[in-house]
């Protein structure tokens, strides 16, 4: 099974997910914002590798750049370093936490709230995760109910507008 | 009445009125299609009516989103606060790390795959 890490920017916005196997890249899925921010870099990584800074042994102040190819097991560490150096966060999650994340992204809450929920879940016990999963499903249901009410109210508004128009042109 | 389909909705070149969202025109047209006599309403009047009703429709949608967020938070606060080890073991660490870093963006859902 692939290991999943989730990408966020400084505003806690979700940028996408990185799937790896033994550290090597399997796939990267980006959101629209992630695409805007990272697509050019991703293409560069795919063709030339991920640039990482290495320290020259014995010279703490001297660095050189190395490129890590996407199929190398060092890929995930290289991406982690690159992401953190560019002000973003790459958060590795267990499969059961990733399942919760699929629910969290459906909640109509702020990006920061989603982010904090995720990092909180990472340290949760399996029992708590199961309870969280149920709570998330319930929260999505509650939100959907409110959205449904709004949709009905909007439909009623357009129906009323349609009746007014018909009455106007029936004369 | 002209029709601007360049992603901005319908507009009226004669009056230079702001374009109206195609979504609203479609909603009104759907309602008219279900209303007897709706087929007799001219396109220009549909556009004008959609433009005048749009602010109220958008206000209801925004209120719906606010209420949806409030309902979701209420469930989470109630349900998650009863869990033993929740929250937040690592959030402050990540918060601090993100605060000191130099890049930003905005929100969205996963959609484009590379690999």
Interface residues (C-beta under 8 A of the other chain):
Chain A: X8 X9 X10 X11 X12 X13 X14 X15 X16 X17 X19 X25 X26 X27 X28 X29 X30 X31 X32 X33 X34 X35 X36 X37 X39 X42 X46 X84 X86 X87 X88 X89 X91 X105 X107 X108 X109 X111 X113 X115 X116 X117 X119 X120 X122 X123 X124 X125 X128 X131 X132 X134 X135 X136 X138 X139 X140 X142 X143 X144 X145 X146 X147 X149 X150 X151 X153 X154 X155 X157 X158 X159 X161 X162 X163 X164 X165 X166 X168 X169 X170
Chain B: X27 X28 X30 X31 X32 X34 X35 X36 X37 X38 X40 X41 X42 X45 X46 X49 X50 X53 X56 X57 X60 X61 X63 X64 X65 X67 X68 X69 X70 X71 X72 X73 X74 X75 X76 X79 X80 X83 X84 X85 X86 X87 X88 X89 X90 X91 X94 X97 X98 X99 X101 X102 X103 X104 X105 X106 X107 X108 X109 X110 X111 X112 X113 X114 X115
